[in-house]
């Protein structure tokens, strides 16, 4: 199966600027940090169902290092996602699974990388102001409730 080139679809995306964005975590990877500590890497999508710049763009590679000095990020992100205080998880994978697709708001800054380019980096997490308005989150009635 082929495809047809459409130059109008190749225009660049607006660079993600420092600021607040309504996002949903869409992907995670469990890995090791350079220090040898366990690490969770989370990717976010800027929500298209909320009127804001950069809709649909991704903020990639947000590192959650599992260490005494970095656990605040897990706690802050969990609070933003609406996890109850005192909730326990069996593993970081379980935390990730529950964190995925939760509406949250993030504060970003630009960080210069070794390649000289600047990328959005997550500095803090806040509860969503927009709530959960996605179509995929709407409950579907069971078949026995449908009259046809």
Secondary structure, DSSP 8 states (H G I E B T S, - for coil): ------GGGG-------SEEEEEEEEEEEEEE-TTS-EEEEEEEEE-SSSS-TTTT-EEEEEEEE-STTTHHHHHHHHHHTT--TT---SSHHHHHHHHTT-EEEEEEEEEE-TTS-EEEEEEEEEE-SS----GGGS----GGG---
